[in-house]
Amino acid sequence: MTTIKFGTDGWRAIIAQEYTTDNVARVAFATAAWIKSKGDNHTAVVGYDCRFGGELFTEVTISVLVAQGIKVYTSDGFVSTPMVSLSSLTHNAYTGIVITASHNPPSYNGFKIKAHYGGPAVQAEIDAVEALIPESHSFEHIPFDTLKNHAMVELIDMEQEYIDHVYANFDIEGIKNSGIKLGYDAMYGAGQNVVRRLFPDATLLNAEYNPSFMGQAPEPIARNLKPFAELIANSDIDCGLATDGDADRIGLFNAKGEFVDSHHIILLLIRYLVEHKGVKGAVYNSFSCTSKIKNLCDHYGIDNHVTKIGFKYICKEMIENESLLGGEESGGIAVSTHIPERDGIWMGLIIWEYMAKTGKSLDELIQEIYDLIGSFAMERYDLRMPEEQKVAIIDKCKVAGYTQFGSYGVTGTETVDGYKFILSDDSWVMIRPSGTEPLLRVYAQAATPADTIAILDATKNTILA
């Protein structure tokens, strides 16, 4: 029997190894049992993104759900995670299920569970589903063409529902008429149709169906987006947006083809929402985000709270408290004017509207942030290593075994989630194992990009010595 555990954002596994129809059926059965244990609303929205086998694993999931008496809302074709979350709220479904492995390599698929409020299920609910997973489960596999006509299945258009929601909340015509030249890299992911429909004149890259993602993990970080950066640098594109496989994470580029990380995006969003939209509430960000967020929150007199890593922790705070924004270092950001869910396209639309309304470039808007709180840089290394080596490094962190990284002395430590070593007032390095991949992640903040690389190199050399 395969032991199935949910990580920081759902269950993920390698297709045909642990991610099989049998194991998906086990998780679907547990999800159905959990739904039925929570009251009378026995409904779920189910969708899949562009990954290999998405329709097959969705057929299995729906087959099990309807056999257990769960009414299912679903779409014909791939959708993004934010679409499933939005439709869960729109149709008052108890849960949303997305067959996706988000930004993981193409060999992976996964199973995300969403809640009725349009965001990730909180940890206690995920634990409850895990506890209900049976050792085995037999199921009748019903093809999708048959499922569409099943009495317990209702076909909806999640993509259209999402686009209608966009038009209700953004000045799309204002963005189109602003003269801003837009670019979008879909990374072969589920955001491709929406952006094509909203902005038919935008320059699109990797906006076709290709479940292999050309061998590249669809994670919108700088090293994965070099062709897009080159395209922007050699064109008249003013701002480039990229989203991951299920379109809930954002990557951003200025007119020179330079990557703008999520730390800067979070700061831009805070400023626009506070100064231009008059939105109030606290900001919640994960432990790996820049400490400059607190500086900007202090400037506006709003609260800033740091959470463990995993958007489900941010979501819990956003649904329980008055919030402005919740954001992660990894490009997952939500705003209170939408749903409590990461949404790469939605965040890109806010940035594009910000540029259109002010008539300013992305660089000019970022400089205004620097004028308020000072400039900074962030960077991250992902180190693949044997599990025993990763455990040994984390164990050494636990016993305060690192007091120096090269020439950088440690002046303090923080342990909200992982191990953050303070090096100076504005610089730090953080070590944390990935919750979804066999990686050790090392993060750094410093005054300049060169300084962050120097800190990361010194840390890497120390922990691997």
N, C-alpha and C positions, 0 to 999 in steps of 0.2 A: 504493500500500500504506500502511495506517495503522500507524505505529510504536506498539506497545503497551508501556507502561512501568507497573510497579507503584509506587505511592506509599508513604506511611507505613503504609497499611493496605489493601493490595489494589489491583487495577486498577479505576478508576472512570471513566466517561465518560457523555456525554449520549446518551440513548436515541434511536436512529434517525439519529444523527449519526456517532459513532464506535462507540457501543455497539450493534452489530448482530448478527444471528445468525451471520453469516460470521466476525466478529471473535471472538465468544464461542467458536465452533468452533475457531478457531486456538489460543486459550488452552487450551481443553479438550484439544486434541490434544497440546500441549506438556506439559500436566499429566500426561496418560497416559504420554507418553514418559519423563518424569521418574520417575514411579512405577515403570515397568518397569526403569529403569536402577538402581534402588536395592535390588533383591533380588527375593525370590519373593512378597512380600505385595502382590499386585496388586489392592488393594481401596480403595474410597473411599466415604465418606458424603457425600451431596449433598442440599442443602436450599435453599429460597428463602424470603424474607420477604414482606412485603405490597406490595412495589413493583410498578409497572406492568410487565407482561410477565414476571413472575417464573416462572410455570409454563412459558411458551414457552422462555425461555432455559435453564431447567432441563432441559426436553426435549432441547434441542440438546446441552447438556453431557453428559447421560447417553447420548444416542445416539452421540456420539463416543467416550465412555469404553468402552461395551460393544463397539463396533466394534474397539477397540484391545485387547480382552481384559481389561478391568478390571471386576471384580465391583463392583456398586454397591448400597449400602444407602440407601434414601430413604423419605420419608414422603409421605402423601397430604395435601396442604395446607401452608400456610405454617408455618414454624418460626423460632425465634430463632437467632442465631449461637452462643450458649452451648449450645443444644440440639445443634447439629451437632458442636461440639467435644466435648461430653460423650459423645455416641453414637460418635464416632470412637474414643475411649478404650474405651468399653464393648464395642464390637464388634471391637476390635483392628484397625481399618482403618489403612492406611498414611497416608491423608490425609483431610481433610474439605474440602468445597467449599461455599461459601455464595454464592448469587446475591443480592447486596445492595450498596447504596451507603451503608449505615449511616445517618449523620445528614445526608447531602448533600440538596440540594433535590430535589423530586419528579421533575425531568426527568432525573435520573441513575439509572443502575444500575451494578452492579459485580460483582467476582469475587474472593472472599477464599479463601486457601488455608490450611488448618489442618494440624497434624501429629498423629502417632499418640498423642502424650502429652496431647492435649486442649487445645492452645493454638496460637497463630499459628506458622506455619513461620518459621524464622529467616532472616535476610537472605541467607545463602549459598545456601539452598535456593530462595528466591524468584529470586535471580539465575540459578540453574540453569534454572528454568522459563522465564524470560524469554529465555534464550539458545536455547531449543528452539522458540520460536514461529515457525511457518513463514510465508512471505510470503502464502500462500493455503492454503485447505483446503476440499475438497468433502466433503459429508457427507449421509447419508440422515437426514432428520428423521422420527423416530418419535414419534407422539403418546403422551401420558402413559398413557392407558388401555391402550395396547398394551405400553408399557414395563413396566407393573406385572406383566405376565405373561411377561416375557422371562426366559430361563433365567439370565441374568447379573445380574438385578435382584431384590433382596429387599426387600419392603416391611416397614418397622419403624414403631413409634409413638414418635418422638423426644419428643413432648410428654409422653407417659405416663412414659417413662424419666426425663425431667427431674423430673416431679412425684414419682416414687418416690424419687429422689435427695434432693429437698427434705425429704420426710417422714423420711428416714433421718438427716438432719443437723440438723433444727430441731424445736423444740417448738411446732409449729403450733397445737395446741390451747391451749397456754399463752398464745400471742399472742392467739388468739381470745377466751379467757376473761379476759384482763387488763383489759378495759373500754376499751382504746385504740380510738378511732375512726380508721379508716384510709381514706385516699383514694389513688386511683391514676389518673394520666393516661398512657394508653398511646400518645399522640401518633399514633394510628392504626397503631401498629406491632405487631410480632410477639409482644410480651409479653402481649397482651390476654387470650388464652384461659387462660393459666396463672394469672394473678392472679384472674381471675373464678372459676376452679375452686378455688383455695386459700382465697380469702376472699370467699364469695358475699355477705357483708353489707357489704363495702367500697363506698365511693362511687366509681364509675368515670366517667371522662371520656374522650371520644375513643377508646372501646374498641370500634370496629367497623371493618370492612374498608373502606378508602377509599384507593386507591393514589395519589390526588392530594394526600393529607395536607392537604386544604383550602388548597393553595398554600403551605403553611408547611414549611420544612425541619424534619424531625423530630429536632432537636437539643435535648436537655433543659437549656437554659440559661434564665436568668431572663426575658430579653426575649421568648422564644418561648412562655412558659408563663403569661402574664398572666391568661387566663381561669381557669386552675387556681388561681392565687394568690388571685383574687377569690372563687372558690368556697370555698376553705378559710377565708378571712377572714370569710366570712358564713355559716359553718356550725360544727358541733361537731367537725370533723375535728381530731385531735390531731397527725397527721403525714401529709404527702402525699409520695408517691413518683411519679416520672416516669421513663420510659425512652425511648430513641431508637428509630429505625425497626427495628433488628434486636435491640433490647433488651440490648445489651452496655454501654450507658452509663447512668449514674444522674443524676437530678436530685432534690432533696429540699427539703421545706418544713416549717417549724415550724407551730404551731397558729395563728399570726397571719397565715399566708400569706406569710411572709418566706422568701426563697430561701436555702438552705444549700448553699454551693458544695462542690466535691469536695475541696478542701484541708481543710475542716473534717470532711468525711466520713472522709477518710483518717485523720485524727487520732482520731476517735471509734472507728473500727475497730481501730486499733492498741491503744488503751486497753482496749477490750472483750476483744480476743483475748489480750492479755498478762495483764490483771488477773483476768478472769473465766474464761477458757478455758485459761490456762497455756501458750499457744502460744509457741514460741521461734523465733528466726531473724532474719535481716536484713530491712530494709525497702529496697525499690528504688523510686525515683520519678523521673519525668521532670524535665528541666531547668526546665520552666516551673512546677513546683510550689512551694508556699511553703517557705521556709527554716525555718519553725517545725517541720517534720517532724523535722529534725535535732535540734532542741531537745528534742522529746518522746522521740526515740530515745536521746539522751544521758541523759535522766531515768531511763529504764529500763535503761540500760547495754547497748543493742543497736546493731548497726552500721546505718548509713544510707549508701546509695550512690546517686548521681545518674547517670541514663542519658540518652542521646539521646532525642529525642521520637519516639514510635512504639512501640506496645505490644510489638512483636516484640523490641525491645531489652530491655524489662523481662522478657518471657517467657524469653528466653535465660538471663538471670541466675537466674530462679526455678527453671528445670529443672536448672541446673548447680550450684546452691548451696542450702544450707539457708535457707529464706526464711519470713518471716511474712506479708508483703504486698507487692504491687507496684501502683503507682498513677500515674495521669496527671491533669493539670490538667483535661483535657477530660471527666472523668467516667468514665473507664475504669479499673476497679479489680479486682484479683484477690487472693484469699487462699489460703494454702497448705492450708487445710482443705477446699478445693474443687478445681477444676482450674486450671491456669495460664492462665486466660482471663478477660477482662473479662466481668462479668455484673451488669447493673444490678439485676435482680430479686433476685439472691442477696445483693448488698450491702444492698439495702433490707430484706431479711429479717433480716440481722444487726442492723441498727439497730432494727427493730421488736422483735426478741427482747431486745436490750439494754434498751430502754424497759420491756418487759414484766417482765423479771427484776429490774430495779432499782426499778420503780415511779416512775421519774423522767421528766420531760418532756424533749424534745429540747433546749430552752433550758437546763435545769438541767445536763444532761450536757455541753453545750458550755461552760457557765460553769466546770465542774470542770476542763476542759482549759485555759481561760484562767487559772485559779488556779495551774496548774502552769507554764505557759510564756508567759503574757501574751496579751493580745488582739491581733488583727490583722485586716486586710481585704485581699481580692484582687479585681482586676477586669481585664477584657480588652476591647480594641477590635479589631474586624475591619474593616480599611480596604480597600475595593475601589479598584483603580487600574490604569492601563495597565501592561503588563509592563515596559516600558522604565523607567518611574518606579520600580517596585518594585526592579528591578535596580540602579538608581542609588543608592537608599537603602541597600541591602545593601552595595554597593561602598563607600559612605562609612563604613558601620559597620566594614568590614574594615580600613580604614586609620586607625581610631581618630579618625574625623572628627567625632565628637560628644563634646564635653567639658562641655556645658551644655544643659539643657532648661529654658528659661525661667529661673526663679530656682533651679533645682535643679542643683547642681554634681556632676559625676561623680567619684567617689573611687576607682573601680576597675572592671575589666571581667572577665567570664567568658564563655567561648566554647565550652561543651560542645556546644551545638546552637542556633545563633542567637547573638544578642549581648545579654548581660545587663549593664546599666550599674548599678553599685552607687552609691546616693545617700547612704545612711547605714547604721548598724548594722542597722536593721530595714526599710529601704525600698530598692526597686530598680525599674527598668523594663527590659523585655526586648523586643527586636524580632526577628521571625522570619517568613519567608515560609511560608504554608501548604503542606503537602505534597500536599493533595488538592483544593484550590480556588484560584481566582485572587485570593488575599487576602494582605495583609500583616497579621500579628497582632502586637498590642502589648499586653504584660502589665505589671501593676504590683502591687507589694506595699507596704503602708504601715500605719500604726497604725489608721486609721479609713477608712470608705468614702469620706468626703469628700476625704481626703488622696489616696486612690488615683485618684479622678477628676481631681483637680488635677494630679497627675503625668502621667496619660494625656493630658489636654488640652494640657499644656505640651509633651509629647513630640510629639503630633500636629502642633501648630503649628510646631514646630521642623523636623520631617522633611518637612513639606509646603510649607515656605516657599520 
